[in-house]
Amino acid sequence: MKHKYRIVNKKRFFTFWFTIWLIAFIIITFFINHSKVYSSTYKQNYIEIVVKKGDTLWQIAKEHLPEDYDIRKMIHQIREVNNMEVADIYPGDLVKIPIIDMKNR
């Protein structure tokens, strides 16, 4: 004995299947984009410092600046590593300072 199914509302039927396929696509896309593997031997390319009262980004960059390196480039890299839109820092902030490899710059 075979059952026959009849689609009563085509719009609702196609909306249901579209939604199911969309959810499946989003889930698959999420897992494809977030499947990065991190090694336990990952080398940290920055040092972290805690900002003290009176510190400025310029001063911090100057203290950690390699010889013959442009301080403006260093400040730009600090802002980039820390996702900073402006150069404002406050006491207690944790700032990542990139370690510049002078052999491969």
N, C-alpha and C positions, 0 to 999 in steps of 0.2 A: 504494500500500500504506500504510494508516493504522495507526499504533501505538495501542494502547489501554493506558492506564495504570490501574492499580488501586491504590487506597490500602489498604495492608496494615495500618497502625496509625494510626487516626484521631487519637488523642491526640497522637502524635508529629508528624503532619502539621499539625494546628492549632497546636501549640506552635511549630513551625518558622515558620509564617506570622505568628503573633502576634509572635514575636521579630523577624522582618524588619520588620514594620510599626512596632514599638516603636523599633527602631534608627533607622529613617527619620524617625520623628517627633522623636526626640531630636536628630538632626542638623539637621533643619529648624528646630526651636525654637532651637537654639544659634546658628545663623546669623541668625535673625530678631532675637534679643535682642542680638547683638554686631555690628550693622551700623551703629554710630554713626560718623559721619565727623567728624574733627577738622581744623579749619582751621589753616593755618600762621600765621594772624594771630590765634591764640587769645591773649586777654589774660590775663595771670597776675594772679589776684586775691589774691595773698599774697606775702610776702617770706619768705626762709628765713634763719634765724640758727643759729649753732652755740652750744650751751649751754656756758658757762664755769663753772669751779668757783665755787660760792657763789651761782649764779643760781637764782632761784625763778620759778615761773610767774607769781606775783603781780608780781614785780619786772619781768619781761619785758613783761607786759601793761601795766604802768604806764608803761614807757618808750615804748611804741608806741600809747598811748591817745590818741584824738582828744579835743579839748576838748569838755566837756559830754557825756561818754559814760560809762556805768556800767562800772566795772572788772570787776564780777562777770559782766556780759554778755560782756565782752571775753575773759575767761578761759574762759567757756563756749564761745565761738566758736573759740578756739585749740584747746581739747580736741576740739571737733567736727571741725575741719579736719584734725587730726592723728590722729583715731580713738583718742583716749586714754580709757581707762576710769577711770584715776586721774590725779591731777595730779603724779605723780612724774616728774622729769626729772633727767638725769645729765650730767656734763661730757662733751662730745663728741656729744651728741644733736643731731640736726637738727630744728628746730622751725619749722613754717610759721606765720607771723603774718598773719591776714587783713587786707586793706586795707579799711578801713571808709569807704564813700562817704557822707559826711555829708548830701549832697543827697537821697539816696534811702533814708534809713534809716527 
